Amino acid sequence: MQKKVKLLPVDAEQAKRILERKMTQIRRPVYPQPQGAHCVLDRDDDAHTYDLMCGGSNNGSFTDWCETVKPRYWDGDILAVQEPWRVAKAHRYESNVTIEFKAGGEMKTIQFPGYCSDSHCREEYDAFVNKWATEDQRWISPTAMPREAVRTYIRVTDVFLNQIQDITDEDIEREGLEIGCAYDEIWNKKMRKNRSTLGWEANPWVFEYTFEVISKEVAEND
């Protein structure tokens, strides 16, 4: 049975590093953050979950409890990489649209059905252009990228749960960054809307996904 392709939104810099095969690991915060968690107890490969040992004060005494968290992706999952994009060209007669990516690289042409003399054949083309083509050609959010516009696919090879400050030099290299970079600042920039709870100083729990780039054909037929 073919696996369902899931979505992974990334920014333009991450998209470029993935496309250039420099990035093979990415981190995503656990939502919601487990309160009082201090260590990982177990990984359940059947349920695709992790158990955390948590603890805290309750009426003057210390209480332990277990909390289960579930990552969005798991080993073997196929992901379509969403990235900042826009419609660069649209040709109604040919029923195709050219997609430009903020990360650069080769543009992608989407061919819609309806290459014929009957204008009613171009309904899918018209719906796409009316929804996504903008006069100011502004970059569109990754989370709004439709499947047709995706150019990069990856397969998750491993999932791990830890805290952001556990990141190693090897991990930083796997993210396609140079050892010694100000990773705390890079992380805080991404978490700017939730810095108090998810910023570097808060040391949030994160899911660490290791992956490999695969072709569209493999993604659709695996």
N, C-alpha and C positions, 0 to 999 in steps of 0.2 A: 504494500500500500504506500502510495506517495505521501511524503511528509508535507504538512502545510507550511508554506513559507511565511515566516514572521517578519516584522519590520524593526529596523534599528536606525533611529534618527541620529545623525552626527553633524558636527559643524564642518565648514569648508576645509579647515586645516586637517581635521581628522580624516575627512574623505580623501584628501590628497595623499596623506600618508598611507592609507589603506590601498589606494589605487597604485601607489609606487612600491607596494609590498614592504614598506618600512614598519608598518604598524600591525601587530599580531595580537594585541591585548587591549582591552578597554574596561573601564570601571563604571559602575552605575550604583548610586546610593540605594540602600534598602529603604523601602517605603511601606509602612511608617518605621521609623527607627525603633529598635527594641530597647526599651527602657531598662537600665541597670544591667545590660548584658556585659559579661566580662570574659567569656571564652566559648569556643565552639565545642559542643558535645558530640554531635553525630551528623553524618550525611546519609540521607535515605535515597538511594538510587532508584528505588521503585516509585516512591511518592514525589521525587524531585524536590526535596526539601532539605533544610538544615535545621538542627536543633541547637539553641543557644542556652547556656546557663546564665541566669540573671539573678540579681540579688539587690536588696535594699532594706532600709529601716522601716519597721512597722510597729508603732507604739513602743518605741524604745528597744525593740529586738530586731535582729537581722534575719531576714527571710530569703530563702532561695526558691526559685521556680524556673521552669523550662519554657522557652518561647520558640515556636516554629516559624521559620520564614521561608518563602518560596520565591526563587528567582524567576524572572520573566523568561529566561532562556536556559536550556540544558544541553548537555553533551549530545552532539549529533544534530541539533536544530539547524535548519537552513534559514538565513536571514537576508532580506533584501535591504541594502543600505540606502537610506533616504538622506539626501543632502540638499543644501541650498541650490536653487535652480530657477530657470525662467524660460519662456518661449522666445527663441531668437528669430525664427522665421515660421511662416505658415502659408502653405500653398493650397488653396481650396481645389483648384483644378486637379492637382496631383493627389489630393487628399492626404497630405503629409505635413508633419510639424517637426521642426528642428529644435532640440532642447540644448540649452547651454548650461554649463555647471560653473558655479562660483569657484570651485576648486581648480578649474582649468581642465586641460586635456581635451581629447577628441569629443566633439559634440555628437549627439545621438538623434537619429531621424526615426520618428514613429510613423509607420505607414498604416493608415486607416483604410477600411474597406470602402468601396464606392468610386473607384477609378473608372468612371463611365459617363455617358452623356446626360444621364438622368440626375438632376441636382438632389433629388430625394435620397439618393444612395449615400449621401455624405452626412447623414445625421450624426454619426459618432464623431466625425471630424468637427462638425459645427458645435456640438455639445462641449467638446474638449477646448476648443479655441474660445468659445464664449465664456467658459469658466476660468481659464487660466491665462490667456493672453491679455496683457495690460499695456496701455499706451505708453506709460513711463518705463516699461520693462524693468520694474523693480524685482529684486531677488525674492523668491518665494520660500517660505519656511520649509525646512526638511520634513516636518511632520505632515505637511500638506502634499508631499510628493506622491502622485499616483503610481501604481505598479508599472504602468506603461513607460514611465520616465526613468525608472531605475536602471542603472548601468553596472552596478557592482553587487555581487552576491558573496556571502561568506558562510562557512560551516563552523559552528562552535565545537571546539575539540576538548575543552575543559572548563569547569566552573569551580570557583573557590570563594569562600567567604572569609573576609578579614576586615580590618579597619584601615582607613586610608593612610594613616601614618606607618603602617606596616610595609608600605611599598619599598622595594629594593632597587638598587642601581640596575639590575638585570630587568626588572619590571619596567623601569623608565625607558630602557632601550627597546623593550617590546612594544611600548606605546609609540615608538618612532621618534623619541626625543633624545636629546643628548644628556649623558650623565653630568650632573652638576647644574642642570637648568633649575630655575626657581619653580619647582613643581608645585610648591604650596601656593604660589601666586597664580599659576595656571589653573589649579583646582578651584581656588577662591573665585576666579573670574567666571568659571562655569557655574558656580553655586551662588552667585552674587544675590539672587533673589531669596535665598534661604541660608545665607552665610552663618547666621547665629546657630543653626541646628545642623547644617551640612557642610560648613566651611572646614578648612584644615584644622583650625584650633579646636573645633568640636570633636574631631577625630571620629567621624561617623563610620558605621559599618557599611561595607560596600561589597557588591558582587563583582568578582574579577572574572571576566570572560576571555579565554584564549581562543583564537580562531584562525582559519586559513581561508584565503580567497579561492573561490571556485567559479567556473563558468556558468552562464545562464542555462546552458544545456544540462549541465550536471544538476543545477538547482531545481530544474523543472522535471528531471527524470530520476532523481535519486530516491 
